[in-house]
Amino acid sequence: MHFITVTKQSYSRSLPAVSHSRFDAYPIALPHCGDITPYSEALRDYLAPLHLGVQDPQGIALAAKAVIRQAQGLAYIDSFWFATANFVLMLPLILLIHTPAKAGPAPAQVNSE
């Protein structure tokens, strides 16, 4: 029973933190702009303060790192939701666990001598 209590407490503490982080609180460097192409304004706006262009190798590398970082963060959040859904769906299986019935007193041994 202790495992269930600890697991429930850890999920109840981490669930509110992650529930808002999917789109609201996750620090996204590039705005939600769909596909990242050399022609997108969001990419140009992202690289402009750094004095980089979409044709510069450093600009392309920086944009690739930002996209990969965002993809990793979103994948982590999605995997957390998958694990949470699995945990919630498997909770009813606890009802199928039965404790063995307590055995009565041990039978007396009979000596056949």
LUMTORRO-838835 format. One record per residue (C-alpha): residue number from 1; residue in three letters; x, y, z. Coordinates in steps of 0.05 Angstrom, whole numbers, plus 5000, padded with zeros to 4 digits. Example, Ala and Ser with C-alpha at 12.3 -4.5 7.8 and 13.67 -1.06 7.14 Angstrom:
<recs>
1/ALA/5246/4910/5156
2/SER/5273/4979/5143
</recs>
This chain:
<recs>
1/MET/5000/5000/5000
2/HIS/5059/5046/5013
3/PHE/5080/5042/4939
4/ILE/5011/5065/4917
5/THR/5011/5124/4965
6/VAL/5080/5147/4944
7/THR/5064/5140/4870
8/LYS/4998/5177/4878
9/GLN/5032/5234/4914
10/SER/5087/5240/4862
11/TYR/5037/5242/4805
12/SER/4992/5291/4841
13/ARG/5051/5338/4851
14/SER/5079/5334/4781
15/LEU/5014/5333/4742
16/PRO/4996/5407/4751
17/ALA/5067/5428/4732
18/VAL/5065/5390/4666
19/SER/4993/5402/4648
20/HIS/5006/5475/4631
21/SER/5075/5465/4601
22/ARG/5055/5434/4535
23/PHE/5040/5500/4501
24/ASP/5036/5554/4554
25/ALA/5097/5552/4599
26/TYR/5148/5516/4556
27/PRO/5201/5567/4535
28/ILE/5198/5564/4460
29/ALA/5251/5604/4423
30/LEU/5216/5601/4356
31/PRO/5142/5617/4356
32/HIS/5090/5566/4334
33/CYS/5097/5578/4260
34/GLY/5087/5510/4227
35/ASP/5143/5489/4181
36/ILE/5211/5522/4188
37/THR/5236/5541/4120
38/PRO/5288/5593/4096
39/TYR/5228/5635/4073
40/SER/5191/5637/4139
41/GLU/5187/5705/4174
42/ALA/5192/5672/4243
43/LEU/5260/5645/4227
44/ARG/5284/5711/4200
45/ASP/5257/5747/4262
46/TYR/5292/5696/4307
47/LEU/5360/5704/4273
48/ALA/5357/5780/4261
49/PRO/5377/5802/4332
50/LEU/5438/5756/4327
51/HIS/5459/5788/4261
52/LEU/5452/5721/4226
53/GLY/5416/5704/4162
54/VAL/5380/5642/4138
55/GLN/5437/5627/4090
56/ASP/5493/5631/4143
57/PRO/5518/5564/4168
58/GLN/5516/5590/4239
59/GLY/5444/5613/4230
60/ILE/5423/5546/4203
61/ALA/5459/5510/4260
62/LEU/5427/5555/4312
63/ALA/5357/5545/4282
64/ALA/5369/5469/4280
65/LYS/5390/5469/4353
66/ALA/5328/5509/4373
67/VAL/5282/5462/4335
68/ILE/5315/5400/4364
69/ARG/5312/5429/4435
70/GLN/5237/5443/4426
71/ALA/5225/5374/4397
72/GLN/5260/5341/4456
73/GLY/5220/5381/4506
74/LEU/5154/5365/4473
75/ALA/5173/5291/4467
76/TYR/5189/5289/4541
77/ILE/5121/5320/4558
78/ASP/5085/5272/4511
79/SER/5120/5212/4543
80/PHE/5100/5237/4612
81/TRP/5028/5240/4589
82/PHE/5034/5170/4560
83/ALA/5062/5143/4626
84/THR/5007/5179/4664
85/ALA/4952/5149/4620
86/ASN/4982/5080/4629
87/PHE/4984/5089/4704
88/VAL/4912/5112/4707
89/LEU/4888/5057/4661
90/MET/4924/5004/4702
91/LEU/4896/5027/4770
92/PRO/4834/4983/4764
93/LEU/4879/4922/4759
94/ILE/4895/4932/4833
95/LEU/4824/4909/4847
96/LEU/4841/4842/4817
97/ILE/4896/4829/4867
98/HIS/4873/4785/4923
99/THR/4910/4770/4986
100/PRO/4913/4696/5003
101/ALA/4865/4673/5056
102/LYS/4897/4662/5124
103/ALA/4908/4589/5136
104/GLY/4878/4558/5198
105/PRO/4920/4523/5251
106/ALA/4968/4471/5226
107/PRO/4940/4400/5227
108/ALA/4964/4356/5283
109/GLN/5014/4304/5263
110/VAL/4994/4232/5276
111/ASN/5046/4182/5298
112/SER/5033/4113/5270
113/GLU/5077/4074/5318
</recs>
